[in-house]
Amino acid sequence: MQRSALAWRRRGARIGFVPTMGYLHAGHISLVKRARRLVGPKGIVVVSIFVNPAQFAPTEDMARYPRDLARDRQLCREAGTDLLFVPHEKEIYPQGFSTHVVEEKLSQSMEGASRPTHFRGVTTVVLKLFNIVLPEVAVFGAKDFQQAAVVRRMVKDLNVPVKIIIAPTVRERDGLAMSSRNKYLEGDLRAQAVVLSQALARAREAVSNGRAVTSAALRSELRALIERQPAARVDYIEFFDPETLEKVEWVGRDSHMAMAVFIGNTRLIDNVSLAGGTK
């Protein structure tokens, strides 16, 4: 992979990169198409598939994480991917591996608080992939808002020559954000999961008149709304400054909201800019 990337760059081809964990859906494909637009018809679009063990805690669902490489390969081919990079775990983390990348500020809240080892695994594998694929531009989805912020900070702090592009979240017709984990939502769990997008809409509505509301009051209201669904359990709901990710006591249209909610055993995340429109 690295030799190929060096050869492409020597001949002047731009490399656009979309890192994924596979089991691709329309949201991933939108990132691939965005990468193509960014590098042009003569550029190279690389998609990686790697279910990264370093970002899963021992209690999490790595073994259950859905996989279908044949389907992913076909989707990538149809979307115009030039190269699909599918490394093995032992290639990414060889015996004796002991170096990790840790972002120490933006990664501490929300996903970082609920999953303490998660972002160390994300930043380590993303930097490794950047060093292997050598892209000029990498495209991430806005559904993982905090992850995108952490990756951007890592790239800035470590002078990594990659431009990070954040593409909008792709949603189902009923508003549920597309996710590989949606596959787990069997029976009426799928219908209950729509409450996440309903909560986002309610949060936007609460500040639509330009008045600020307290984060405690709005969090309590949204928790009650979500947990009316019998299978729903809130992990966190946070309101914060979209640049610094610092929590805000008063929520207004300049705030951002993110949440993690269990629907049955499936943990879903989503977020929204309260200025209007899901991101």
FENUR-V422410 format. One record per backbone hydrogen bond with DSSP energy under -1.0 kcal/mol. NH is the residue of the N-H (numbers start at 1). CO is the residue of the C=O. Records with the same first field share a line. If there is no record, write none. Layout:
BEGIN
NH=CO, CO
END
This chain:
BEGIN
5=1
6=2
7=3
8=4
9=5
10=6
11=7
12=9
13=8
16=44
17=137
18=46
20=48
29=25
30=26
31=27
32=28
33=29
34=30
35=31
36=32
37=33
38=34
39=35
40=36
43=40
44=14
46=16
47=83
48=18
49=85
50=20
52=50
55=52
56=53
60=57
65=61
72=68
73=69
74=70
75=71
76=72
77=73
78=74
79=75
80=77
81=76
82=45
83=45
85=47
91=88
92=88
93=89
97=94
108=105
112=109
114=110
115=111
118=115
121=117
122=118
123=119
124=120
125=121
126=122
127=123
128=124
129=125
130=126
131=127
132=128
133=129
134=130
136=15
137=15
138=163
139=17
140=165
142=167
145=143
148=144
149=145
150=146
151=147
152=148
153=149
154=150
155=151
156=152
157=153
158=154
160=155
162=160
163=136
165=138
167=140
172=176
175=172
178=170
182=179
183=180
184=181
185=182
186=184
189=186
192=188
193=189
194=191
195=192
196=193
198=194
199=195
200=196
201=197
202=198
203=199
204=200
205=201
206=202
210=207
213=251
215=249
218=214
219=215
220=216
221=217
222=218
223=219
224=220
225=221
226=222
227=223
229=226
232=229
233=262
235=260
236=260
238=258
240=256
241=246
245=241
248=239
251=213
255=252
256=240
257=272
258=238
259=270
260=236
261=268
262=233
263=266
264=231
266=263
268=261
270=259
272=257
274=255
276=273
END
